[in-house]
């Protein structure tokens, strides 16, 4: 059973960097597939942030690309997200997820439970 | 960027009825790289349909997807109480991956 679990600070100050990690169990991140981040502002819809493959192929949402860094740590079986220069507009539930196939970055068949990140001073 | 517009915004139905949800894309979605998700309050989205018409693992056959190009449909036959939720469409054929704004299926 594939399981994903997000972790990171629940509160980040404006202009600082948001850092989240997604720990994967039940499957090796180096075994293929894309690993993605999706966020959902309170009461709003879903926004794809970006996806990364085990061998370093990375796809970012152009709207966030200048502030984004994603990486994979195969030794810890996890992948990470860093979003710099955050503002209140980055307040959201952040989900990590696994892509269904090795060919395209989506759709997402396994999801973490999500973690709420609030940007506030 | 491909914009996805879902309709209606809210669907009021009773258990046992059929739900028909629509999603229109601003451009043609390549290779039917199209999916539907269900989301209940406080939960992560759940993949229902991918490739426009393939059911994900464990999804009951009362859920079906159809469509191609710019027009896609999710049909839920014989609504069960657990089907009342928000449904999102998604295209993953062009970057960036985009989602629709959601359709809420609410009990009448």
Contacts between the chains, C-beta under 8 A, distances in Angstrom:
chain1	res1	chain2	res2	distance
A	38	B	45	8.0
A	45	B	88	6.7
A	45	B	99	5.8
A	45	B	100	7.3
A	45	B	101	4.9
A	45	B	102	5.3
A	46	B	37	7.8
A	46	B	45	6.7
A	46	B	88	5.8
A	46	B	90	7.7
A	46	B	99	4.3
A	47	B	99	7.1
A	48	B	96	5.9
A	48	B	97	4.0
A	48	B	98	7.0
A	48	B	99	7.1
A	51	B	97	7.8
A	59	B	95	5.9
A	61	B	96	4.5
A	61	B	97	7.7
A	62	B	1	7.8
A	62	B	95	7.7
A	62	B	96	6.1
A	63	B	96	7.3
A	95	B	44	5.6
A	95	B	45	7.7
A	97	B	44	7.8
A	100	B	47	7.1
A	100	B	50	6.0
A	100	B	56	7.7
A	104	B	33	6.3
A	104	B	92	5.5
A	104	B	93	7.7
A	105	B	92	6.4
A	105	B	97	6.4
A	106	B	33	7.7
A	106	B	35	6.9
A	106	B	90	6.5
A	106	B	92	3.5
A	106	B	97	5.0
A	107	B	35	3.8
A	107	B	37	7.8
A	107	B	47	5.5
A	107	B	50	4.7
A	107	B	90	6.2
A	107	B	92	6.0
A	108	B	45	7.6
A	108	B	47	6.3
A	109	B	47	5.1
A	109	B	56	6.2
A	109	B	57	7.4
A	111	B	44	3.8
A	111	B	45	6.4
A	111	B	46	7.7
A	112	B	44	6.7
A	113	B	43	8.0
A	113	B	44	6.1
A	114	B	44	5.6
